[in-house]
Amino acid sequence: MLKQNTSAPPPPVFVPPVFLSTCTAAKAPNGAAARPKKFPEPSHALKNQSSFSDILYGDTRKRAVAFIRSIRKARNGDRSAPILFRDARRAFRDLVTAKKQLRSKEKELPQNRQLDYPTVRLSPGAETSFPSEIVRFYDRLIKDARDRGWTDILYLKERKIQQLKSLKELTEALIEDQRHSGLYDLRIEVEARRWALDKLMFEACCTVRLDSRRDCNEAASFILFMARIDQASKLACACAINPYQLAAISRRLARRLASSRS
């Protein structure tokens, strides 16, 4: 006959629930923690914002095109030498007038309201007004930091975003202030008049036809006019004469005079 074991069974081992949860978490690593940390990046609109020079260039181009179209419309299809030379002379006078108005406006404003463009400081001795240069500067710093094993990547990323935001705010503030004072419109006027003068000077020097003796006299007078402009540009910075255009009109005149004598 079998004897039954009357001894009591061993007590169960009690494991606290806190210990169980800790062990489970240690054995099953968190997937989010295993992934590499993502750092903030500037938005597409912030990284590709228009610089001050881009905005000024766009507004200047629109006004210059309007000037040239109005001048050509007033010709009524007449592209004779006297008309081309006349339009070039008028364009120069308009440029001189616009520059005088700009200088007068600048004298009325304090120095801190006459900035040519906004700038942000990247490092001691390095400034820029272009968002692409900010991105390039900090991307190079971030690459160097990763190569050296530095841990301040987050600071550089945040600094890049802050510099882009600062440039955007400075650009908007400068344009708004100069529009309010009238300086921005005068700057556009001067640059647009300069564009129109360059275009009309090219037409007068490189596309003009000298069909008569009167045209030759007009060309000789225009060459003298260009010499005076060059002297004025040295004294008052009115404009700069393109030497190739001066050579082009001189060759045209010389060929026309040579052909008339033969």
C-alpha positions as a printed Julia matrix, in Angstrom:
262×3 Matrix{Float64}:
  0.0     0.0      0.0
  1.39    3.36    -1.12
  2.12    5.97     1.47
  0.94    9.44     0.81
  3.4    12.33     1.27
  1.91   14.36     4.0
  4.59   17.12     3.85
  3.29   20.54     2.78
  4.19   21.79    -0.74
  6.81   24.6     -0.99
  5.39   28.09    -0.9
  5.11   29.87    -4.24
  7.73   32.45    -5.12
  6.16   35.92    -5.16
  7.46   38.28    -7.83
  6.42   41.91    -7.46
  4.64   43.33   -10.51
  7.1    46.29   -10.64
 10.01   43.88   -11.12
  8.12   42.05   -13.86
  7.39   45.22   -15.77
 11.03   46.32   -15.45
 12.38   43.03   -16.76
  9.9    42.98   -19.62
 10.88   46.48   -20.66
 14.56   45.58   -20.53
 14.11   42.48   -22.69
 11.94   44.25   -25.3
 13.77   47.45   -26.37
 11.7    50.37   -27.48
 11.64   50.66   -31.29
 11.43   54.47   -31.21
 14.55   54.67   -29.04
 16.42   52.34   -31.38
 15.83   54.59   -34.36
 18.26   57.5    -34.94
 17.14   60.82   -33.52
 15.57   63.18   -36.07
 16.63   66.81   -35.9
 14.46   69.72   -37.03
 14.86   70.98   -40.61
 13.77   74.36   -42.03
 10.6    74.32   -44.07
 10.72   74.52   -47.85
  9.27   78.05   -47.84
 11.8    79.23   -45.27
 14.78   77.64   -46.99
 13.78   78.92   -50.45
 12.68   82.41   -49.45
 13.38   85.24   -51.87
 16.37   87.38   -51.01
 16.19   91.17   -51.02
 18.18   91.37   -54.25
 15.8    88.91   -55.94
 12.78   91.01   -54.96
 14.46   94.24   -56.05
 15.53   92.63   -59.34
 12.0    91.43   -60.1
 10.41   94.83   -59.43
 13.14   96.62   -61.39
 12.75   94.34   -64.39
  9.0    94.94   -64.58
  9.43   98.71   -64.57
 12.3    98.64   -67.06
 10.24   96.55   -69.48
  7.39   99.05   -69.14
  9.76  101.95   -69.92
 11.19  100.29   -73.02
  7.77   99.28   -74.33
  6.41  102.8    -73.95
  9.44  104.27   -75.77
  9.13  101.83   -78.66
  5.4   102.41   -78.89
  5.98  106.16   -79.2
  8.26  105.57   -82.2
  5.38  104.27   -84.32
  7.73  101.9    -86.1
 10.31  104.58   -86.93
 13.8   103.18   -86.29
 15.81  105.81   -88.13
 19.11  107.05   -86.74
 17.77  110.4    -85.39
 15.0   108.61   -83.48
 17.33  106.03   -81.9
 19.87  108.67   -80.91
 17.11  110.9    -79.51
 15.69  108.11   -77.32
 19.14  107.26   -75.96
 19.77  110.9    -75.01
 16.41  111.13   -73.27
 17.08  107.9    -71.38
 20.35  109.34   -70.08
 18.64  112.53   -68.91
 15.93  110.49   -67.17
 18.59  108.46   -65.39
 20.39  111.58   -64.17
 17.1   113.0    -62.87
 16.23  109.77   -61.07
 19.67  109.61   -59.44
 19.35  113.2    -58.19
 15.97  112.39   -56.65
 17.44  109.31   -54.97
 20.33  111.28   -53.49
 17.93  113.94   -52.23
 15.77  111.31   -50.53
 18.79  109.64   -48.94
 19.87  112.95   -47.4
 16.48  113.24   -45.71
 16.73  109.82   -44.02
 19.01  108.72   -41.17
 21.84  106.33   -41.91
 20.07  103.28   -40.47
 17.19  103.73   -42.96
 19.41  103.76   -46.06
 20.55  100.13   -45.98
 21.27   98.64   -49.38
 20.22   95.14   -48.22
 19.63   93.25   -44.94
 22.34   91.01   -43.5
 22.66   88.32   -40.85
 25.92   87.48   -39.14
 27.14   83.92   -39.66
 30.46   84.21   -37.86
 32.93   86.96   -36.92
 33.73   88.7    -40.19
 31.15   86.79   -42.26
 27.71   88.18   -43.18
 25.19   87.34   -45.87
 21.85   88.42   -47.28
 21.1    85.19   -49.18
 19.28   82.2    -47.63
 21.23   79.74   -49.76
 24.48   80.89   -48.16
 23.01   80.39   -44.68
 21.99   76.84   -45.55
 25.38   76.11   -47.11
 27.27   77.55   -44.14
 25.43   75.51   -41.5
 25.33   72.32   -43.56
 29.11   72.49   -43.73
 29.33   73.0    -39.95
 26.95   70.09   -39.34
 28.98   67.79   -41.59
 32.21   68.72   -39.8
 30.56   68.17   -36.41
 29.37   64.7    -37.39
 32.77   63.76   -38.75
 34.39   64.74   -35.44
 31.76   63.01   -33.35
 30.37   66.14   -31.74
 26.99   66.09   -30.02
 25.85   69.68   -30.69
 24.05   68.87   -33.96
 20.71   69.97   -32.53
 22.1    73.41   -31.67
 23.43   73.89   -35.22
 20.12   72.8    -36.74
 18.15   75.17   -34.56
 20.64   77.95   -35.25
 20.21   77.5    -39.01
 16.43   77.77   -38.7
 16.74   80.86   -36.51
 19.1    82.58   -38.95
 16.73   81.92   -41.86
 13.83   83.33   -39.85
 15.87   86.4    -38.93
 16.78   87.04   -42.57
 13.13   86.76   -43.62
 12.02   89.19   -40.94
 14.8    91.67   -41.73
 14.02   91.55   -45.45
 10.32   92.18   -44.92
 11.02   94.98   -42.43
 13.52   96.71   -44.74
 11.2    96.6    -47.76
  8.26   97.88   -45.72
 10.28  100.74   -44.25
 11.79  101.82   -47.58
  8.41  101.64   -49.29
  6.94  103.82   -46.56
  9.72  106.39   -46.92
  9.68  106.3    -50.74
 13.29  105.14   -50.97
 12.41  101.71   -52.38
 10.47  103.19   -55.3
 13.33  105.57   -56.14
 15.84  102.72   -56.05
 13.69  100.8    -58.52
 13.34  103.93   -60.67
 17.1   104.43   -60.91
 17.86  100.8    -61.76
 15.01  100.61   -64.29
 16.22  103.8    -65.99
 19.7   102.33   -66.12
 18.38   99.16   -67.77
 16.44  101.22   -70.31
 19.52  103.32   -71.08
 21.66  100.22   -71.64
 19.07   98.77   -74.02
 18.63  101.99   -75.97
 22.37  102.59   -76.15
 22.79   99.13   -77.65
 20.16   99.89   -80.29
 21.71  103.26   -81.1
 25.25  101.89   -81.41
 24.86   98.37   -82.76
 21.64   98.31   -84.81
 21.37  101.83   -86.23
 21.4   102.34   -90.0
 23.31  105.31   -91.43
 21.53  105.87   -94.74
 22.23  109.54   -95.37
 24.65  112.33   -94.65
 22.31  113.57   -91.98
 22.49  110.18   -90.27
 26.29  110.4    -90.34
 26.18  113.84   -88.75
 23.82  112.5    -86.08
 26.19  109.6    -85.43
 29.2   111.89   -85.04
 27.23  114.07   -82.65
 26.17  111.0    -80.69
 29.79  109.83   -80.36
 30.61  113.24   -78.85
 27.62  112.82   -76.54
 28.97  109.44   -75.39
 32.35  111.0    -74.64
 30.64  113.58   -72.43
 28.69  110.85   -70.66
 31.92  109.03   -69.93
 33.38  112.19   -68.41
 30.21  112.74   -66.38
 30.36  109.18   -65.07
 33.86  109.84   -63.74
 32.75  113.02   -62.0
 29.21  112.28   -60.79
 28.88  108.51   -61.36
 25.98  109.06   -63.75
 26.59  105.93   -65.83
 29.37  103.96   -67.5
 29.86  103.78   -71.25
 30.37  100.4    -72.85
 33.58  100.64   -74.92
 32.35   97.94   -77.31
 29.27   99.99   -78.13
 31.4   103.06   -78.73
 33.64  101.04   -81.04
 30.59   99.65   -82.87
 29.1   103.06   -83.73
 32.55  104.37   -84.68
 33.11  101.51   -87.12
 29.67  101.98   -88.64
 30.33  105.66   -89.2
 33.79  105.02   -90.67
 32.47  102.39   -93.1
 29.61  104.65   -94.19
 31.92  107.6    -94.84
 34.39  105.38   -96.71
 31.66  103.99   -98.92
 30.31  107.45   -99.74
 33.74  108.65  -100.94
 34.34  105.71  -103.25
